[in-house]
Amino acid sequence: MKDELIKDVKARYREAFGTEPLLIFSPGRINIIGEHTDYNDGFVFPAAVDKGIAAAIQKSDTGVSTAHALDMDSTIEFQLDNLKPQAEGSWENYVLGVVAEIQNRNKVLGNFNIIFRGDIPSGAGMSSSAALENSVVFGLNELFDLGLSKLDMILISQKAEHNYVGVKCGIMDQYASMFGKKNHALLLDCRTVKSKAYEIDFKDHQLMLINTNVKHSLSDSAYNDRRSACESIAELLGVKALRDATLIDLETVKDKVTPANYQKALYVIQENNRAIMAAKALEDGDLDALGKLIYGSHDGLSKQYKVSCEELDFLVAQARMNKQVLGARMMGGGFGGCTINLIEKSATKAFAESVSEAYLKAFGKACSIYFIALSEGTHLVN
């Protein structure tokens, strides 16, 4: 599919502009464990996947820049010296935000044209937004020889999301998409923005994603609310971020915060520990331990952090009833999107059929099932 995407954007670019473009592939990501810990300076365990955004980009001599989203058949023209955010939820903000943040670093850009297309399922929680941001910054860095490091680039992508999209995201999505390594997951310390790569070999098990095909509307505001709650409790504890707090520390302020916010902070501290223990389980080849940690993550996300939803909880409950599934949890920001399941290879077909049937019966709509491979991060394509 990746090769088809690249071939398609290249052909469409030549057709539209009559020149040879630079070609970039920027992947989406999964996260094995460590959810909502990144903006708390904590640990996450993501990997780049073989679904992503293919972009064709080249300089323009027309006095304007254009961006064309093939999947939406939508085009925007803009002036580099007159950038402003578009309507909330617009794909254009991911592109314009990156351009604005590059210019905020006093880097000189010329006009350009970009055409892109993706195969990351919509609303799946696999970070199509980070893939798009990274494809734009990576392409512009190559095109205009900006001298940005990969770290510079992901910080630009993150700021674009903060300032143009309005989501105060952590660094995990951009990092995993940019620095991904084939057949590896990255235990990322979100404070130092450094990671350790772990080769992933689940032997007779594999990862399977199940998409609820729902996205409940409160996700962005709820995300920012939770970030704010975590920051206020860290401030109360006198620490830089919840990454620095222990369970004992949290007990000292229990009577000064709401029960709901106490549970949110408790979840973050516990999830940080789970991410570190998951790396150890992988090193030891202990998939049963990893599976238990993954289930524990979902319980915390659902009951303490409260970012799950009925559909996600249903899919995880279905997984728990199947002995061949070692672990399952919601993945991503929440309120919809996918569950990630660690399942015995021989059981995937039967489980896919049974869970699809049960989901359709329960909700009157279909779920979607994906299998992914762990891939390289954002890169130029020859």
Secondary structure, 3 states (H helix, E strand, C coil): CHHHHHHHHHHHHHHHHCCCCEEEEEEEEEECCCCCCHHHCCEECEEEEEEEEEEEEEECCCCCEEEEEHHHCEEEEECCCCCCCCCCCCCHHHHHHHHHHHHHCCCCCCCEEEEEEECCCCCCCCCHHHHHHHHHHHHHHHHCCCCCCHHHHHHHHHHHHHHHHCCCCCCHHHHHHHHCCCCEEEEEECCCCEEEEEECCCCCEEEEEEEEEEECCCHHHHHHHHHHHHHHHHHHHCCCCHHHCCHHHHHCCHHHCCHHHHHHHHHHHHHHHHHHHHHHHHHHCCHHHHHHHHHHHHHHHHHHCCCCCHHHHHHHHHHHCCCCEEEEEECCCCCEEEEEEEEEHHHHHHHHHHHHHHHHHHHCCCCEEECCCECCCCEEEC
